[in-house]
Amino acid sequence: MNAILISLLVLLSLVVILLLVLLNKIAKDLVVDTQTALKNHRWFKARLSNLIKVQKKRPFPLTVAILDIDNYRRFNKISIRLGDEMLYEFATHLHNQVYDKISRRNVVRYRFGDEFAIIFENLDYKQVDTIMNSISDTFKNNHLKVENFPDTYFVTFSYGLAEYKTGDSFTSLTERAEVMLVKRKEKRG
């Protein structure tokens, strides 16, 4: 009887462990973009909304950058697979650049396609613009190499910024950054 009870407890323990592993994977899949391995728009919206709420109690500089890879379609015209791999490489290099400069993991894949966003906590517009220019220069001065293609590729991006203003919501803050992004892309032609 004791052997059966022990066997049932061991089996039950294994089932519980498997369920916890599965729940952990599901939770991760809800906030991680599988194509880029970055946090996704759902995480971005929750994180930024939470930071905006904190602003009411304890204001601090908060700036958002939204960026878009320039002429991304050229990669998909060569191969959809190249486009997918380029997104991953770009995301990895962008994340590393941001992390090196501010030690934060606030880079996300913004909505879909080749759009990304970064939350800069405790940095104002001017500081973030300097950081983004530095990151942009790094991309301009280096080529990306993807695993399954022999060539290296030159990748640039455009970005828009918005710093939190009293009364901002998630929507108003991100829309200002999006408007600036569109204006910069129009200037580039």
Buried (B, 14 or more C-beta within 10 A) or exposed (E): EEEEEEEEEEEEEEEEEEEEEEEEEEEEEEBBBEBBEBBBBEBBBEBBEEBBEEBEEEEEBBBBBBBBBBEBEBBBEBBEEBBBBBBBBBBBBBBEBBEEBBEBEBBBBBBEEBBBBBBBBEBBBEBBBEBBEEBBEBBEEEEBEBEEBEEEBEBEBBBBBBBBEEEBEBEEBBBBBBEBBBEBBEEEE
